[in-house]
Amino acid sequence: MGGLDGLFGLVAGRFFRAEPRRRARAYVRGLLAPLAGKNGWTLAEVAGDSTPDGMQRLLNAATWDAGGVRDDVRDYVVEHLGEPGGVLIVDETGFIKKGTKSAGVQRQYSGTAGRVENCQLGVFLAYATGKGRTLIDRELYLPKSWTSDPERCREAAVPDEVAFATKTTLAQQMLGRALDAGVPAAFVAADEAYGQDYKFRSWCEQRRIGYVVAVPRNQSIPLSLDADISQIGGSRRADDLVARAPEQAWKRRSAGPGVKGERFYDWAAASLYPPENAPAGWGRWLLVRRQILTEEQLQAGVEPELAYYLCAGPPGTTDDDLIRVAGTRWAIEECFQTAKNEVGLDQYQVRRYDAWYRHITLALLAHAYLSVTAAIAPKDLAAASSRSPSPRSDVSWHL
């Protein structure tokens, strides 16, 4: 645990007294321990406590700077995993809860469960490079049913200044923090919930960060400058444009490695009207991913599944760059899975708004530690080994 002690040394100054500092270190060690469940009781037992009171006090009452710890975790991740071509990924995950007292809880759709559940929703930011990936920021979504009820918010310790914010607004806040802090990233990736929001895409253009964001099949697509748009109002549906793409526009490429090897799809990209809010020379594209069917599926007349992406990027951006970023978006799903399974991201027992942030932040610290350790370990192994002997269309498709 020497590496963890070094990491905790980076955040120790965010805890203003010795007792919460020691308690937080024990809390993170418990999150990293191989426990079947990671709640106040089990974490207390690992720490040698007879009751969970100390762990609950750390989350609910102790004085420490969770936002500062978040920033330190981000800097630690950049130091060890940072690369100029990094991708910032936004997405949300659900935390199923009972009752009505937990901050932000209500019956709402949870992608985690795949249905409407009584749950909280957290919006997260992940950072992914060729070295690794991990979560670096978090925001709790407060529905209007909460922000319009001041008394309910006070009971859950929601600060008076917290107003309703959409999930895309929360995503922009986190992206803004990362970019302002100098996180080396070239692109933002996101699913349809964020990609179809014009304000979100415009915000990325204004911040001079490229994006590859999923959009629905009926997304209105602005056409390229050289297209004859006088009769069609300047735009068409994404699926209408793709239906007109010549077969030679499709390229078979991998979206990156998966559990069963490289994830191959057929891809097509078309140049669109340049983004209005980006610097001169930037491009905008429609990227489409097409499922590769087996011979049996083809004979059965199965239609391949299509996924659509609106993209923007600086001069020199290639189709392969866009495909790489589109494939990288799934990294945040992997982060959610490992953070929940390995460091108890979703195993908290708190109701307060600030306590949610505190648990989640310490879980992010634990997950970052695992991610960095996994990235560094192969280098250490290689270093040890080197010291010893060893044996025609409405848009212009990219053809």
Secondary structure, DSSP 8 states (H G I E B T S, - for coil): -HHHHHHHHHHGGGB-SHHHHHHHHHHHHHHHS--S--SHHHHHHHHT-SSSHHHHHHHHT--B-HHHHHHHHHHHHHHHH--TTEEEEEEEEEEE-SSS-STT-EEEEETTTTEEEEEEEEEEEEEE-SS-EEEEEEEE---HHHHT-HHHHHHTT--TT-----HHHHHHHHHHHHHHTT--EEEEEE-HHHHT-HHHHHHHHHTT-EEEEEE-TT-EEE--TTS--TTTTTEEEHHHHHHT--GGG-EEEEEEEETTEEEEEEEEEEE-S--SSS-TT-EEEEEEEE----HHHHHTT----EEEEEEEE-TT--HHHHHHHHHHTTHHHHHHHHHHHHH-TT-----SHHHHHHHHHHHHHHHHHHHHHHHHHHHHHHHHHHTS-----SSEE--
